[in-house]
Amino acid sequence: MSNRGFLEKLLNGASVAWKPLGDIAQYSKTRISSEHLDKTSYVGVDNLLQNRAGRVDSSYVPTSGNLTEYRAGDILIGNIRPYLRKIWLADQTGGTNGDVLVIHPTDDVVNPRYLYQVLTDEKFFEYNIQHSKGAKMPRGSKPQIIQYPVPVPCPEDPKRSRDIQAEIVRILESFTELTAELTAELTAELEARAKQYDYYRQNLLTFEDAEVEWTTVGDVATLRRGRVMSKGYLSENAGEFPVYSSQTANDGMIGKIGSFDFDGEYVSWTTDGARAGTVFYRNGKFSITNVCGVMKNNGSKPLSHKFLFYWLSIEAKRHVLSGMGNPKLMSHQVEKIPFPIPFPSDPEKSLAEQARIVAILDKFDTLTTSLSEGLPREIKLRQQQYEYCRDLLLSFPKPEEAA
């Protein structure tokens, strides 16, 4: 069913008035003393969760002064970095600071839960981001936010209007509840598989002394460091070959250039910062920056790079040094990490055993972490289904479209 057909059936001929938010709500004008607040009732921008996920108890509570009061039915919006999409429908009385906007409904025709659904929609956040001010820490524009157009169905008949809003809220809240249940089930399954994966990884990489020769990473691999590449360099030398750095998003890739420093199978790791000790398996033509290192089989022992990757995914973090607040795992540290060679007297059997372990761990890794397969993809699809349903129910015709 199309958006328009669905809404036409729901509205059944009722008109829709687009009203500025300020016509049906206002910013909270009441104050509350800090002595009446605790971690469950104080809401700051830090304990509002990103992407419409609500709130958690605060780790900080003001001990003096008066704050902006919110009440049950008010809508709290994080006003720092609007792109974080922090919003919560209050179910109690409490207080907040100037970094959080409190939208207090003033028109009895408008259901607060319906207004919350409207302001939770992506169209509102796009509007808020568009009108925000500041570069490093943008803030939403209070004058613009209060002008945001809100669709009010059948305004000439308050009872019917509330009935239509209630039906929209019922559908969306039911879908939200169903989505939350399914997501919780999938997340629990994902966590169970992750624990199972860790169990198998630990056990598969635990060897009896009679079956293994213990050496070091430096004995089986040659290590190299990456090179400095600025944003300007990446831009000026854009091409087809990936450049990897310390971040883990997008597999660590920060850009592509027209040349490459490495070609083939390698294991790379992050050398500096909060991600120090994060390990990646690489295969192909690529480059790395100076906060990364790579290692390659030096031919002295039978060695699978994937096997080396899985071993270091456990061991590398244990060797990170955190002195002076800047964690590091440099080449000389990695070279000393102990490394097992199974069945050292039989290279063919050793590589076969490494391949067997890798095959098992690859399957678990796919089920646990892949966004194109397995459970994470299912969780993402559930969220997309909810967003589609919300868009379907809130895509009212604008006045010019109706005409």
C-alpha positions, 0 to 999 in steps of 0.5 A: 500500500502506498503512503498516500493510500494508507493515510487516506484510509486512516484519515477518511476524508479528515483535513490536516493542518500544519502548525508550527511547533510553537503553536502547540507546545513551548519550551518549559518555563518552570524550574526545579531545585537540585535538591529534588533531583537524583541520578534517576530524575536528572537528565543531562545531554550525557545520559541521553542516548544516541539514535532515539534510544532514550536515557539512562541514569546519570553519573552526575547530579548537580548539588546546588541551584535551580534547573529547568523542570520537565514533567511526564509527557514532555519531550527532551531533546539533546541540543548539542550535536543534533546529529546524535539524535538524542530524544526522550519522552519523559515519564516522570518529573525531573530536571535538566540543564541548558544543553537539553531542550524541554518541549512542553505540549500546550494544546490538549488536541495534540497527544504528547506521544503523537508529538514525540513520534513526529519529533522522533522522525528523521525529517525533524532531525534533518531539519534540526541539523540543517539549522544548527549553529557552530562547527566543532560543537553545533547546537540546535537553533531554538527559534527554528526548532519551535517553528518546525511544522507539525501535522495535526489531523482533523483540527476542527474536531478535537475528539476525532483528531485525538482518535487518529493520533491515538491510532498512529501512536498505537501502531508505532508503539506496537511496532516499537515493542515488537522491534525491541523484543525481536532485537533483544532476542537477536542481540541475546543470540548474538551475544551467545554466539560471541561467547561461543566464538570466544570459547572455541577460539580460546580452546582451538588456540590452546595446545599441548606441549607435545604438539607445538613448538613455542617461538615468537612473532619476530621469529616467524614474521618480518615486521614493518611500520606504515608511513605518514599520509596527510588528508591532503596527500590522500586527496591529491593522490586519490585512486583505487587502492585502500589506505588503512589507519588506526580507526576500526570503522570501515575495516580501518580504511580512511581513503584510497590512493593511486599506489600501494605499499603492500601486495599479498597476505599480511597481518596489520595492527594499530601501534598507537592510541586507544586502538593500539593492539587492534589486529586485521587480516589484509589480502591484496594491494594496500597501504597503511599509515604511520600509526600501523604496522604490518607483518608477513611470513618470513618463510622460516616456519610453516605459517598461515597468515589467517592463523597468525591473525587469530592468534594475535586477536587474543594476544596482542592486547595483552602486550599493549603498554599504556604509559603516559596515557598513550597506549602503544604496541610497537614492533619491538613489543610485537616481535616478543609475543609468544607464538605456537607452531602446531606439529612443527616436525611435519610442515604439511600437517602443521599447515593443515591444522592451522587451516582447520582452526582458521576454517572454524573461526572464520565461520564463527566470525561471519556469524558474529560480526558480519553486517552482510550475513548473520544476526547483525544484518537481521537487527539492522533490518528490524530497525529499517522496518520500523523506520519505514512504518513510521514514515508511512504513518507520518507522511501527511500531505502538505497543503500544496500537495492537497491542493 
